[in-house]
Amino acid sequence: MPDRESDASQREEAMEDLKLEVADDVDVPLEEDGDNGDLTARQLGKVGGNMVKRLVQRGEQALADDAAEDGTAD
């Protein structure tokens, strides 16, 4: 059985990587290990909203891939 703590830390790391990738893509100067107190709510919302958008896209793609493998795709 997989180690739950290891899985959790991998998920946290993946989310942090996604956050930094999105921040870079939407031109929000997010500091990796720094103080981001100078950023506006709008800037941070832009990062969070785009993270959700990408996660939904990835989930939809994973479902489509699974359906294609199972032969249940439309």
CHARMM internal coordinates of N, CA and C (Angstrom, degrees):
IC EDIT
DIST 1 N 1 CA 1.4463
DIST 1 CA 1 C 1.5301
ANGL 1 N 1 CA 1 C 108.57
DIST 1 C 2 N 1.3484
ANGL 1 CA 1 C 2 N 116.60
DIHE 1 N 1 CA 1 C 2 N 136.69
DIST 2 N 2 CA 1.4694
ANGL 1 C 2 N 2 CA 119.30
DIHE 1 CA 1 C 2 N 2 CA -178.48
DIST 2 CA 2 C 1.5240
ANGL 2 N 2 CA 2 C 112.06
DIHE 1 C 2 N 2 CA 2 C -65.66
DIST 2 C 3 N 1.2919
ANGL 2 CA 2 C 3 N 114.24
DIHE 2 N 2 CA 2 C 3 N 151.49
DIST 3 N 3 CA 1.4591
ANGL 2 C 3 N 3 CA 121.37
DIHE 2 CA 2 C 3 N 3 CA 178.12
DIST 3 CA 3 C 1.5280
ANGL 3 N 3 CA 3 C 109.30
DIHE 2 C 3 N 3 CA 3 C -76.32
DIST 3 C 4 N 1.3427
ANGL 3 CA 3 C 4 N 116.07
DIHE 3 N 3 CA 3 C 4 N 119.03
DIST 4 N 4 CA 1.4707
ANGL 3 C 4 N 4 CA 120.50
DIHE 3 CA 3 C 4 N 4 CA -176.20
DIST 4 CA 4 C 1.5195
ANGL 4 N 4 CA 4 C 112.26
DIHE 3 C 4 N 4 CA 4 C -63.18
DIST 4 C 5 N 1.3181
ANGL 4 CA 4 C 5 N 117.32
DIHE 4 N 4 CA 4 C 5 N -38.77
DIST 5 N 5 CA 1.4656
ANGL 4 C 5 N 5 CA 120.11
DIHE 4 CA 4 C 5 N 5 CA -179.88
DIST 5 CA 5 C 1.5168
ANGL 5 N 5 CA 5 C 111.00
DIHE 4 C 5 N 5 CA 5 C -65.55
DIST 5 C 6 N 1.3075
ANGL 5 CA 5 C 6 N 116.55
DIHE 5 N 5 CA 5 C 6 N -39.57
DIST 6 N 6 CA 1.4610
ANGL 5 C 6 N 6 CA 121.12
DIHE 5 CA 5 C 6 N 6 CA 178.29
DIST 6 CA 6 C 1.5271
ANGL 6 N 6 CA 6 C 110.26
DIHE 5 C 6 N 6 CA 6 C -64.80
DIST 6 C 7 N 1.3329
ANGL 6 CA 6 C 7 N 116.94
DIHE 6 N 6 CA 6 C 7 N -43.43
DIST 7 N 7 CA 1.4657
ANGL 6 C 7 N 7 CA 121.13
DIHE 6 CA 6 C 7 N 7 CA 177.66
DIST 7 CA 7 C 1.5207
ANGL 7 N 7 CA 7 C 110.73
DIHE 6 C 7 N 7 CA 7 C -61.73
DIST 7 C 8 N 1.3180
ANGL 7 CA 7 C 8 N 116.95
DIHE 7 N 7 CA 7 C 8 N -42.75
DIST 8 N 8 CA 1.4629
ANGL 7 C 8 N 8 CA 121.23
DIHE 7 CA 7 C 8 N 8 CA -179.47
DIST 8 CA 8 C 1.5233
ANGL 8 N 8 CA 8 C 110.90
DIHE 7 C 8 N 8 CA 8 C -64.11
DIST 8 C 9 N 1.3066
ANGL 8 CA 8 C 9 N 117.46
DIHE 8 N 8 CA 8 C 9 N -41.86
DIST 9 N 9 CA 1.4630
ANGL 8 C 9 N 9 CA 119.59
DIHE 8 CA 8 C 9 N 9 CA -179.65
DIST 9 CA 9 C 1.5253
ANGL 9 N 9 CA 9 C 110.67
DIHE 8 C 9 N 9 CA 9 C -69.02
DIST 9 C 10 N 1.3225
ANGL 9 CA 9 C 10 N 117.38
DIHE 9 N 9 CA 9 C 10 N -34.05
DIST 10 N 10 CA 1.4644
ANGL 9 C 10 N 10 CA 120.28
DIHE 9 CA 9 C 10 N 10 CA 176.78
DIST 10 CA 10 C 1.5294
ANGL 10 N 10 CA 10 C 110.78
DIHE 9 C 10 N 10 CA 10 C -67.03
DIST 10 C 11 N 1.3351
ANGL 10 CA 10 C 11 N 116.31
DIHE 10 N 10 CA 10 C 11 N -39.91
DIST 11 N 11 CA 1.4657
ANGL 10 C 11 N 11 CA 119.90
DIHE 10 CA 10 C 11 N 11 CA 177.86
DIST 11 CA 11 C 1.5195
ANGL 11 N 11 CA 11 C 110.76
DIHE 10 C 11 N 11 CA 11 C -65.46
DIST 11 C 12 N 1.3309
ANGL 11 CA 11 C 12 N 117.09
DIHE 11 N 11 CA 11 C 12 N -42.76
DIST 12 N 12 CA 1.4641
ANGL 11 C 12 N 12 CA 121.06
DIHE 11 CA 11 C 12 N 12 CA 178.53
DIST 12 CA 12 C 1.5271
ANGL 12 N 12 CA 12 C 110.98
DIHE 11 C 12 N 12 CA 12 C -61.14
DIST 12 C 13 N 1.3074
ANGL 12 CA 12 C 13 N 116.14
DIHE 12 N 12 CA 12 C 13 N -42.87
DIST 13 N 13 CA 1.4648
ANGL 12 C 13 N 13 CA 120.94
DIHE 12 CA 12 C 13 N 13 CA 179.65
DIST 13 CA 13 C 1.5302
ANGL 13 N 13 CA 13 C 110.57
DIHE 12 C 13 N 13 CA 13 C -64.91
DIST 13 C 14 N 1.3322
ANGL 13 CA 13 C 14 N 116.65
DIHE 13 N 13 CA 13 C 14 N -41.38
DIST 14 N 14 CA 1.4606
ANGL 13 C 14 N 14 CA 120.49
DIHE 13 CA 13 C 14 N 14 CA 179.12
DIST 14 CA 14 C 1.5299
ANGL 14 N 14 CA 14 C 110.77
DIHE 13 C 14 N 14 CA 14 C -64.79
DIST 14 C 15 N 1.3224
ANGL 14 CA 14 C 15 N 117.62
DIHE 14 N 14 CA 14 C 15 N -39.28
DIST 15 N 15 CA 1.4674
ANGL 14 C 15 N 15 CA 121.01
DIHE 14 CA 14 C 15 N 15 CA 178.47
DIST 15 CA 15 C 1.5228
ANGL 15 N 15 CA 15 C 110.81
DIHE 14 C 15 N 15 CA 15 C -67.70
DIST 15 C 16 N 1.3004
ANGL 15 CA 15 C 16 N 117.32
DIHE 15 N 15 CA 15 C 16 N -38.83
DIST 16 N 16 CA 1.4682
ANGL 15 C 16 N 16 CA 121.14
DIHE 15 CA 15 C 16 N 16 CA 177.80
DIST 16 CA 16 C 1.5278
ANGL 16 N 16 CA 16 C 109.99
DIHE 15 C 16 N 16 CA 16 C -64.22
DIST 16 C 17 N 1.3304
ANGL 16 CA 16 C 17 N 116.28
DIHE 16 N 16 CA 16 C 17 N -42.77
DIST 17 N 17 CA 1.4628
ANGL 16 C 17 N 17 CA 120.73
DIHE 16 CA 16 C 17 N 17 CA 177.78
DIST 17 CA 17 C 1.5345
ANGL 17 N 17 CA 17 C 110.37
DIHE 16 C 17 N 17 CA 17 C -62.06
DIST 17 C 18 N 1.3297
ANGL 17 CA 17 C 18 N 116.37
DIHE 17 N 17 CA 17 C 18 N -42.95
DIST 18 N 18 CA 1.4634
ANGL 17 C 18 N 18 CA 120.72
DIHE 17 CA 17 C 18 N 18 CA 178.91
DIST 18 CA 18 C 1.5248
ANGL 18 N 18 CA 18 C 110.41
DIHE 17 C 18 N 18 CA 18 C -63.07
DIST 18 C 19 N 1.3237
ANGL 18 CA 18 C 19 N 116.77
DIHE 18 N 18 CA 18 C 19 N -42.97
DIST 19 N 19 CA 1.4621
ANGL 18 C 19 N 19 CA 121.09
DIHE 18 CA 18 C 19 N 19 CA -179.95
DIST 19 CA 19 C 1.5240
ANGL 19 N 19 CA 19 C 110.89
DIHE 18 C 19 N 19 CA 19 C -59.62
DIST 19 C 20 N 1.3054
ANGL 19 CA 19 C 20 N 117.25
DIHE 19 N 19 CA 19 C 20 N -45.70
DIST 20 N 20 CA 1.4610
ANGL 19 C 20 N 20 CA 120.96
DIHE 19 CA 19 C 20 N 20 CA -179.72
DIST 20 CA 20 C 1.5219
ANGL 20 N 20 CA 20 C 111.36
DIHE 19 C 20 N 20 CA 20 C -67.76
DIST 20 C 21 N 1.3165
ANGL 20 CA 20 C 21 N 117.31
DIHE 20 N 20 CA 20 C 21 N -38.20
DIST 21 N 21 CA 1.4661
ANGL 20 C 21 N 21 CA 121.73
DIHE 20 CA 20 C 21 N 21 CA 177.61
DIST 21 CA 21 C 1.5279
ANGL 21 N 21 CA 21 C 110.49
DIHE 20 C 21 N 21 CA 21 C -62.96
DIST 21 C 22 N 1.3309
ANGL 21 CA 21 C 22 N 116.29
DIHE 21 N 21 CA 21 C 22 N -46.58
DIST 22 N 22 CA 1.4594
ANGL 21 C 22 N 22 CA 120.74
DIHE 21 CA 21 C 22 N 22 CA 179.86
DIST 22 CA 22 C 1.5206
ANGL 22 N 22 CA 22 C 110.32
DIHE 21 C 22 N 22 CA 22 C -64.66
DIST 22 C 23 N 1.3227
ANGL 22 CA 22 C 23 N 117.48
DIHE 22 N 22 CA 22 C 23 N -44.44
DIST 23 N 23 CA 1.4661
ANGL 22 C 23 N 23 CA 121.06
DIHE 22 CA 22 C 23 N 23 CA -179.64
DIST 23 CA 23 C 1.5275
ANGL 23 N 23 CA 23 C 109.79
DIHE 22 C 23 N 23 CA 23 C -57.74
DIST 23 C 24 N 1.3065
ANGL 23 CA 23 C 24 N 116.71
DIHE 23 N 23 CA 23 C 24 N -41.89
DIST 24 N 24 CA 1.4599
ANGL 23 C 24 N 24 CA 120.64
DIHE 23 CA 23 C 24 N 24 CA 178.91
DIST 24 CA 24 C 1.5287
ANGL 24 N 24 CA 24 C 110.35
DIHE 23 C 24 N 24 CA 24 C -65.19
DIST 24 C 25 N 1.3296
ANGL 24 CA 24 C 25 N 116.66
DIHE 24 N 24 CA 24 C 25 N -42.97
DIST 25 N 25 CA 1.4635
ANGL 24 C 25 N 25 CA 121.14
DIHE 24 CA 24 C 25 N 25 CA -178.12
DIST 25 CA 25 C 1.5317
ANGL 25 N 25 CA 25 C 112.68
DIHE 24 C 25 N 25 CA 25 C -65.51
DIST 25 C 26 N 1.3275
ANGL 25 CA 25 C 26 N 117.62
DIHE 25 N 25 CA 25 C 26 N -33.52
DIST 26 N 26 CA 1.4712
ANGL 25 C 26 N 26 CA 120.59
DIHE 25 CA 25 C 26 N 26 CA -177.98
DIST 26 CA 26 C 1.5271
ANGL 26 N 26 CA 26 C 111.54
DIHE 25 C 26 N 26 CA 26 C -100.06
DIST 26 C 27 N 1.3174
ANGL 26 CA 26 C 27 N 116.29
DIHE 26 N 26 CA 26 C 27 N 13.57
DIST 27 N 27 CA 1.4726
ANGL 26 C 27 N 27 CA 123.17
DIHE 26 CA 26 C 27 N 27 CA 175.54
DIST 27 CA 27 C 1.5305
ANGL 27 N 27 CA 27 C 113.70
DIHE 26 C 27 N 27 CA 27 C 59.03
DIST 27 C 28 N 1.3225
ANGL 27 CA 27 C 28 N 116.20
DIHE 27 N 27 CA 27 C 28 N 43.44
DIST 28 N 28 CA 1.4617
ANGL 27 C 28 N 28 CA 121.68
DIHE 27 CA 27 C 28 N 28 CA 173.26
DIST 28 CA 28 C 1.5255
ANGL 28 N 28 CA 28 C 106.86
DIHE 27 C 28 N 28 CA 28 C -106.06
DIST 28 C 29 N 1.3383
ANGL 28 CA 28 C 29 N 117.47
DIHE 28 N 28 CA 28 C 29 N 120.98
DIST 29 N 29 CA 1.4739
ANGL 28 C 29 N 29 CA 120.74
DIHE 28 CA 28 C 29 N 29 CA -175.24
DIST 29 CA 29 C 1.5296
ANGL 29 N 29 CA 29 C 112.65
DIHE 28 C 29 N 29 CA 29 C -76.58
DIST 29 C 30 N 1.3185
ANGL 29 CA 29 C 30 N 116.13
DIHE 29 N 29 CA 29 C 30 N 69.96
DIST 30 N 30 CA 1.4597
ANGL 29 C 30 N 30 CA 122.30
DIHE 29 CA 29 C 30 N 30 CA -178.39
DIST 30 CA 30 C 1.5205
ANGL 30 N 30 CA 30 C 109.43
DIHE 29 C 30 N 30 CA 30 C -81.48
DIST 30 C 31 N 1.3252
ANGL 30 CA 30 C 31 N 116.23
DIHE 30 N 30 CA 30 C 31 N 126.54
DIST 31 N 31 CA 1.4617
ANGL 30 C 31 N 31 CA 121.57
DIHE 30 CA 30 C 31 N 31 CA 177.76
DIST 31 CA 31 C 1.5217
ANGL 31 N 31 CA 31 C 108.96
DIHE 30 C 31 N 31 CA 31 C -83.56
DIST 31 C 32 N 1.3179
ANGL 31 CA 31 C 32 N 116.73
DIHE 31 N 31 CA 31 C 32 N 133.06
DIST 32 N 32 CA 1.4668
ANGL 31 C 32 N 32 CA 120.58
DIHE 31 CA 31 C 32 N 32 CA -179.09
DIST 32 CA 32 C 1.5208
ANGL 32 N 32 CA 32 C 111.44
DIHE 31 C 32 N 32 CA 32 C -65.39
DIST 32 C 33 N 1.3082
ANGL 32 CA 32 C 33 N 117.15
DIHE 32 N 32 CA 32 C 33 N -51.15
DIST 33 N 33 CA 1.4631
ANGL 32 C 33 N 33 CA 120.59
DIHE 32 CA 32 C 33 N 33 CA -178.18
DIST 33 CA 33 C 1.5259
ANGL 33 N 33 CA 33 C 110.40
DIHE 32 C 33 N 33 CA 33 C -125.78
DIST 33 C 34 N 1.3120
ANGL 33 CA 33 C 34 N 115.57
DIHE 33 N 33 CA 33 C 34 N 40.42
DIST 34 N 34 CA 1.4458
ANGL 33 C 34 N 34 CA 118.02
DIHE 33 CA 33 C 34 N 34 CA -176.27
DIST 34 CA 34 C 1.5092
ANGL 34 N 34 CA 34 C 112.77
DIHE 33 C 34 N 34 CA 34 C -130.11
DIST 34 C 35 N 1.3123
ANGL 34 CA 34 C 35 N 113.88
DIHE 34 N 34 CA 34 C 35 N -170.02
DIST 35 N 35 CA 1.4469
ANGL 34 C 35 N 35 CA 121.31
DIHE 34 CA 34 C 35 N 35 CA 179.90
DIST 35 CA 35 C 1.5197
ANGL 35 N 35 CA 35 C 108.83
DIHE 34 C 35 N 35 CA 35 C -87.74
DIST 35 C 36 N 1.3226
ANGL 35 CA 35 C 36 N 116.51
DIHE 35 N 35 CA 35 C 36 N 120.84
DIST 36 N 36 CA 1.4499
ANGL 35 C 36 N 36 CA 121.50
DIHE 35 CA 35 C 36 N 36 CA 178.76
DIST 36 CA 36 C 1.5224
ANGL 36 N 36 CA 36 C 111.51
DIHE 35 C 36 N 36 CA 36 C -107.70
DIST 36 C 37 N 1.3278
ANGL 36 CA 36 C 37 N 116.21
DIHE 36 N 36 CA 36 C 37 N 22.77
DIST 37 N 37 CA 1.4536
ANGL 36 C 37 N 37 CA 121.70
DIHE 36 CA 36 C 37 N 37 CA -177.65
DIST 37 CA 37 C 1.5082
ANGL 37 N 37 CA 37 C 114.31
DIHE 36 C 37 N 37 CA 37 C -66.19
DIST 37 C 38 N 1.3174
ANGL 37 CA 37 C 38 N 117.63
DIHE 37 N 37 CA 37 C 38 N -15.62
DIST 38 N 38 CA 1.4607
ANGL 37 C 38 N 38 CA 120.33
DIHE 37 CA 37 C 38 N 38 CA -179.90
DIST 38 CA 38 C 1.5290
ANGL 38 N 38 CA 38 C 112.60
DIHE 37 C 38 N 38 CA 38 C -87.02
DIST 38 C 39 N 1.3253
ANGL 38 CA 38 C 39 N 117.45
DIHE 38 N 38 CA 38 C 39 N -3.68
DIST 39 N 39 CA 1.4605
ANGL 38 C 39 N 39 CA 120.49
DIHE 38 CA 38 C 39 N 39 CA 179.32
DIST 39 CA 39 C 1.5239
ANGL 39 N 39 CA 39 C 109.72
DIHE 38 C 39 N 39 CA 39 C -82.64
DIST 39 C 40 N 1.3279
ANGL 39 CA 39 C 40 N 115.29
DIHE 39 N 39 CA 39 C 40 N 147.68
DIST 40 N 40 CA 1.4619
ANGL 39 C 40 N 40 CA 120.14
DIHE 39 CA 39 C 40 N 40 CA -179.62
DIST 40 CA 40 C 1.5271
ANGL 40 N 40 CA 40 C 110.67
DIHE 39 C 40 N 40 CA 40 C -83.87
DIST 40 C 41 N 1.3136
ANGL 40 CA 40 C 41 N 114.40
DIHE 40 N 40 CA 40 C 41 N 163.84
DIST 41 N 41 CA 1.4623
ANGL 40 C 41 N 41 CA 119.98
DIHE 40 CA 40 C 41 N 41 CA 176.02
DIST 41 CA 41 C 1.5250
ANGL 41 N 41 CA 41 C 110.10
DIHE 40 C 41 N 41 CA 41 C -61.59
DIST 41 C 42 N 1.3075
ANGL 41 CA 41 C 42 N 116.51
DIHE 41 N 41 CA 41 C 42 N -35.88
DIST 42 N 42 CA 1.4665
ANGL 41 C 42 N 42 CA 120.80
DIHE 41 CA 41 C 42 N 42 CA 178.92
DIST 42 CA 42 C 1.5282
ANGL 42 N 42 CA 42 C 110.48
DIHE 41 C 42 N 42 CA 42 C -62.83
DIST 42 C 43 N 1.3272
ANGL 42 CA 42 C 43 N 117.22
DIHE 42 N 42 CA 42 C 43 N -43.87
DIST 43 N 43 CA 1.4666
ANGL 42 C 43 N 43 CA 120.57
DIHE 42 CA 42 C 43 N 43 CA 179.86
DIST 43 CA 43 C 1.5321
ANGL 43 N 43 CA 43 C 110.70
DIHE 42 C 43 N 43 CA 43 C -63.82
DIST 43 C 44 N 1.3232
ANGL 43 CA 43 C 44 N 115.82
DIHE 43 N 43 CA 43 C 44 N -45.98
DIST 44 N 44 CA 1.4642
ANGL 43 C 44 N 44 CA 119.54
DIHE 43 CA 43 C 44 N 44 CA -178.66
DIST 44 CA 44 C 1.5258
ANGL 44 N 44 CA 44 C 111.03
DIHE 43 C 44 N 44 CA 44 C -67.87
DIST 44 C 45 N 1.3356
ANGL 44 CA 44 C 45 N 116.49
DIHE 44 N 44 CA 44 C 45 N -35.57
DIST 45 N 45 CA 1.4574
ANGL 44 C 45 N 45 CA 120.42
DIHE 44 CA 44 C 45 N 45 CA 176.50
DIST 45 CA 45 C 1.5136
ANGL 45 N 45 CA 45 C 112.15
DIHE 44 C 45 N 45 CA 45 C -65.67
DIST 45 C 46 N 1.3091
ANGL 45 CA 45 C 46 N 115.58
DIHE 45 N 45 CA 45 C 46 N -34.87
DIST 46 N 46 CA 1.4573
ANGL 45 C 46 N 46 CA 120.88
DIHE 45 CA 45 C 46 N 46 CA 177.30
DIST 46 CA 46 C 1.5247
ANGL 46 N 46 CA 46 C 110.21
DIHE 45 C 46 N 46 CA 46 C -63.07
DIST 46 C 47 N 1.3276
ANGL 46 CA 46 C 47 N 116.23
DIHE 46 N 46 CA 46 C 47 N -42.05
DIST 47 N 47 CA 1.4721
ANGL 46 C 47 N 47 CA 120.66
DIHE 46 CA 46 C 47 N 47 CA 177.97
DIST 47 CA 47 C 1.5250
ANGL 47 N 47 CA 47 C 109.77
DIHE 46 C 47 N 47 CA 47 C -65.58
DIST 47 C 48 N 1.3251
ANGL 47 CA 47 C 48 N 116.89
DIHE 47 N 47 CA 47 C 48 N -50.54
DIST 48 N 48 CA 1.4653
ANGL 47 C 48 N 48 CA 120.36
DIHE 47 CA 47 C 48 N 48 CA -178.35
DIST 48 CA 48 C 1.5136
ANGL 48 N 48 CA 48 C 112.75
DIHE 47 C 48 N 48 CA 48 C -61.70
DIST 48 C 49 N 1.3253
ANGL 48 CA 48 C 49 N 116.88
DIHE 48 N 48 CA 48 C 49 N -43.16
DIST 49 N 49 CA 1.4626
ANGL 48 C 49 N 49 CA 120.65
DIHE 48 CA 48 C 49 N 49 CA 179.50
DIST 49 CA 49 C 1.5118
ANGL 49 N 49 CA 49 C 112.52
DIHE 48 C 49 N 49 CA 49 C -62.75
DIST 49 C 50 N 1.3191
ANGL 49 CA 49 C 50 N 115.84
DIHE 49 N 49 CA 49 C 50 N -41.43
DIST 50 N 50 CA 1.4652
ANGL 49 C 50 N 50 CA 119.42
DIHE 49 CA 49 C 50 N 50 CA 178.86
DIST 50 CA 50 C 1.5168
ANGL 50 N 50 CA 50 C 112.15
DIHE 49 C 50 N 50 CA 50 C -71.25
DIST 50 C 51 N 1.3306
ANGL 50 CA 50 C 51 N 116.99
DIHE 50 N 50 CA 50 C 51 N -29.75
DIST 51 N 51 CA 1.4661
ANGL 50 C 51 N 51 CA 119.64
DIHE 50 CA 50 C 51 N 51 CA 174.99
DIST 51 CA 51 C 1.5280
ANGL 51 N 51 CA 51 C 109.67
DIHE 50 C 51 N 51 CA 51 C -63.65
DIST 51 C 52 N 1.3191
ANGL 51 CA 51 C 52 N 116.19
DIHE 51 N 51 CA 51 C 52 N -46.05
DIST 52 N 52 CA 1.4635
ANGL 51 C 52 N 52 CA 120.67
DIHE 51 CA 51 C 52 N 52 CA 179.59
DIST 52 CA 52 C 1.5193
ANGL 52 N 52 CA 52 C 110.18
DIHE 51 C 52 N 52 CA 52 C -61.57
DIST 52 C 53 N 1.3094
ANGL 52 CA 52 C 53 N 116.52
DIHE 52 N 52 CA 52 C 53 N -44.12
DIST 53 N 53 CA 1.4597
ANGL 52 C 53 N 53 CA 121.39
DIHE 52 CA 52 C 53 N 53 CA 179.46
DIST 53 CA 53 C 1.5304
ANGL 53 N 53 CA 53 C 110.66
DIHE 52 C 53 N 53 CA 53 C -56.91
DIST 53 C 54 N 1.3240
ANGL 53 CA 53 C 54 N 116.19
DIHE 53 N 53 CA 53 C 54 N -46.27
DIST 54 N 54 CA 1.4738
ANGL 53 C 54 N 54 CA 119.85
DIHE 53 CA 53 C 54 N 54 CA -179.21
DIST 54 CA 54 C 1.5203
ANGL 54 N 54 CA 54 C 111.65
DIHE 53 C 54 N 54 CA 54 C -67.82
DIST 54 C 55 N 1.3335
ANGL 54 CA 54 C 55 N 116.88
DIHE 54 N 54 CA 54 C 55 N -38.47
DIST 55 N 55 CA 1.4635
ANGL 54 C 55 N 55 CA 119.34
DIHE 54 CA 54 C 55 N 55 CA 178.82
DIST 55 CA 55 C 1.5245
ANGL 55 N 55 CA 55 C 110.73
DIHE 54 C 55 N 55 CA 55 C -64.06
DIST 55 C 56 N 1.3258
ANGL 55 CA 55 C 56 N 117.39
DIHE 55 N 55 CA 55 C 56 N -40.39
DIST 56 N 56 CA 1.4606
ANGL 55 C 56 N 56 CA 120.94
DIHE 55 CA 55 C 56 N 56 CA 177.21
DIST 56 CA 56 C 1.5241
ANGL 56 N 56 CA 56 C 109.98
DIHE 55 C 56 N 56 CA 56 C -63.58
DIST 56 C 57 N 1.3289
ANGL 56 CA 56 C 57 N 117.31
DIHE 56 N 56 CA 56 C 57 N -44.81
DIST 57 N 57 CA 1.4606
ANGL 56 C 57 N 57 CA 120.56
DIHE 56 CA 56 C 57 N 57 CA 178.57
DIST 57 CA 57 C 1.5244
ANGL 57 N 57 CA 57 C 111.09
DIHE 56 C 57 N 57 CA 57 C -59.80
DIST 57 C 58 N 1.3248
ANGL 57 CA 57 C 58 N 116.64
DIHE 57 N 57 CA 57 C 58 N -42.58
DIST 58 N 58 CA 1.4669
ANGL 57 C 58 N 58 CA 120.02
DIHE 57 CA 57 C 58 N 58 CA 179.55
DIST 58 CA 58 C 1.5247
ANGL 58 N 58 CA 58 C 111.04
DIHE 57 C 58 N 58 CA 58 C -65.54
DIST 58 C 59 N 1.3275
ANGL 58 CA 58 C 59 N 116.69
DIHE 58 N 58 CA 58 C 59 N -39.58
DIST 59 N 59 CA 1.4592
ANGL 58 C 59 N 59 CA 120.53
DIHE 58 CA 58 C 59 N 59 CA 178.15
DIST 59 CA 59 C 1.5140
ANGL 59 N 59 CA 59 C 111.79
DIHE 58 C 59 N 59 CA 59 C -64.77
DIST 59 C 60 N 1.3400
ANGL 59 CA 59 C 60 N 116.37
DIHE 59 N 59 CA 59 C 60 N -43.88
DIST 60 N 60 CA 1.4585
ANGL 59 C 60 N 60 CA 120.39
DIHE 59 CA 59 C 60 N 60 CA 177.65
DIST 60 CA 60 C 1.5211
ANGL 60 N 60 CA 60 C 110.92
DIHE 59 C 60 N 60 CA 60 C -62.40
DIST 60 C 61 N 1.3240
ANGL 60 CA 60 C 61 N 116.55
DIHE 60 N 60 CA 60 C 61 N -40.23
DIST 61 N 61 CA 1.4610
ANGL 60 C 61 N 61 CA 119.92
DIHE 60 CA 60 C 61 N 61 CA 179.35
DIST 61 CA 61 C 1.5273
ANGL 61 N 61 CA 61 C 110.81
DIHE 60 C 61 N 61 CA 61 C -66.13
DIST 61 C 62 N 1.3269
ANGL 61 CA 61 C 62 N 116.56
DIHE 61 N 61 CA 61 C 62 N -40.47
DIST 62 N 62 CA 1.4682
ANGL 61 C 62 N 62 CA 120.22
DIHE 61 CA 61 C 62 N 62 CA 178.60
DIST 62 CA 62 C 1.5257
ANGL 62 N 62 CA 62 C 110.75
DIHE 61 C 62 N 62 CA 62 C -62.99
DIST 62 C 63 N 1.3306
ANGL 62 CA 62 C 63 N 117.13
DIHE 62 N 62 CA 62 C 63 N -40.97
DIST 63 N 63 CA 1.4669
ANGL 62 C 63 N 63 CA 120.60
DIHE 62 CA 62 C 63 N 63 CA 177.46
DIST 63 CA 63 C 1.5251
ANGL 63 N 63 CA 63 C 111.04
DIHE 62 C 63 N 63 CA 63 C -64.52
DIST 63 C 64 N 1.3398
ANGL 63 CA 63 C 64 N 116.03
DIHE 63 N 63 CA 63 C 64 N -41.68
DIST 64 N 64 CA 1.4660
ANGL 63 C 64 N 64 CA 119.64
DIHE 63 CA 63 C 64 N 64 CA 179.18
DIST 64 CA 64 C 1.5327
ANGL 64 N 64 CA 64 C 110.20
DIHE 63 C 64 N 64 CA 64 C -65.26
DIST 64 C 65 N 1.3079
ANGL 64 CA 64 C 65 N 116.61
DIHE 64 N 64 CA 64 C 65 N -40.29
DIST 65 N 65 CA 1.4707
ANGL 64 C 65 N 65 CA 120.15
DIHE 64 CA 64 C 65 N 65 CA 178.66
DIST 65 CA 65 C 1.5180
ANGL 65 N 65 CA 65 C 110.72
DIHE 64 C 65 N 65 CA 65 C -64.21
DIST 65 C 66 N 1.3402
ANGL 65 CA 65 C 66 N 117.01
DIHE 65 N 65 CA 65 C 66 N -43.38
DIST 66 N 66 CA 1.4717
ANGL 65 C 66 N 66 CA 120.71
DIHE 65 CA 65 C 66 N 66 CA 178.32
DIST 66 CA 66 C 1.5175
ANGL 66 N 66 CA 66 C 110.92
DIHE 65 C 66 N 66 CA 66 C -62.42
DIST 66 C 67 N 1.3348
ANGL 66 CA 66 C 67 N 116.64
DIHE 66 N 66 CA 66 C 67 N -42.21
DIST 67 N 67 CA 1.4511
ANGL 66 C 67 N 67 CA 120.27
DIHE 66 CA 66 C 67 N 67 CA 179.67
DIST 67 CA 67 C 1.5244
ANGL 67 N 67 CA 67 C 111.02
DIHE 66 C 67 N 67 CA 67 C -64.09
DIST 67 C 68 N 1.3254
ANGL 67 CA 67 C 68 N 116.27
DIHE 67 N 67 CA 67 C 68 N -39.41
DIST 68 N 68 CA 1.4597
ANGL 67 C 68 N 68 CA 120.44
DIHE 67 CA 67 C 68 N 68 CA 178.71
DIST 68 CA 68 C 1.5262
ANGL 68 N 68 CA 68 C 111.26
DIHE 67 C 68 N 68 CA 68 C -65.08
DIST 68 C 69 N 1.3093
ANGL 68 CA 68 C 69 N 116.48
DIHE 68 N 68 CA 68 C 69 N -38.72
DIST 69 N 69 CA 1.4693
ANGL 68 C 69 N 69 CA 120.59
DIHE 68 CA 68 C 69 N 69 CA 178.64
DIST 69 CA 69 C 1.5185
ANGL 69 N 69 CA 69 C 110.97
DIHE 68 C 69 N 69 CA 69 C -67.49
DIST 69 C 70 N 1.3354
ANGL 69 CA 69 C 70 N 116.06
DIHE 69 N 69 CA 69 C 70 N -36.97
DIST 70 N 70 CA 1.4622
ANGL 69 C 70 N 70 CA 120.93
DIHE 69 CA 69 C 70 N 70 CA -178.75
DIST 70 CA 70 C 1.5269
ANGL 70 N 70 CA 70 C 113.00
DIHE 69 C 70 N 70 CA 70 C -80.72
DIST 70 C 71 N 1.3314
ANGL 70 CA 70 C 71 N 115.66
DIHE 70 N 70 CA 70 C 71 N -11.48
DIST 71 N 71 CA 1.4532
ANGL 70 C 71 N 71 CA 119.66
DIHE 70 CA 70 C 71 N 71 CA -177.59
DIST 71 CA 71 C 1.5072
ANGL 71 N 71 CA 71 C 113.50
DIHE 70 C 71 N 71 CA 71 C 79.02
DIST 71 C 72 N 1.3468
ANGL 71 CA 71 C 72 N 117.45
DIHE 71 N 71 CA 71 C 72 N 18.69
DIST 72 N 72 CA 1.4535
ANGL 71 C 72 N 72 CA 121.12
DIHE 71 CA 71 C 72 N 72 CA -178.63
DIST 72 CA 72 C 1.5172
ANGL 72 N 72 CA 72 C 112.25
DIHE 71 C 72 N 72 CA 72 C -105.15
DIST 72 C 73 N 1.3226
ANGL 72 CA 72 C 73 N 117.09
DIHE 72 N 72 CA 72 C 73 N 9.07
DIST 73 N 73 CA 1.4737
ANGL 72 C 73 N 73 CA 120.47
DIHE 72 CA 72 C 73 N 73 CA -179.81
DIST 73 CA 73 C 1.5143
ANGL 73 N 73 CA 73 C 109.10
DIHE 72 C 73 N 73 CA 73 C -71.91
DIST 73 C 74 N 1.3273
ANGL 73 CA 73 C 74 N 115.62
DIHE 73 N 73 CA 73 C 74 N 148.53
DIST 74 N 74 CA 1.4652
ANGL 73 C 74 N 74 CA 120.74
DIHE 73 CA 73 C 74 N 74 CA 178.04
DIST 74 CA 74 C 1.4902
ANGL 74 N 74 CA 74 C 111.48
DIHE 73 C 74 N 74 CA 74 C -75.53
END
COOR INIT
IC SEED 1 N 1 CA 1 C
IC BUILD
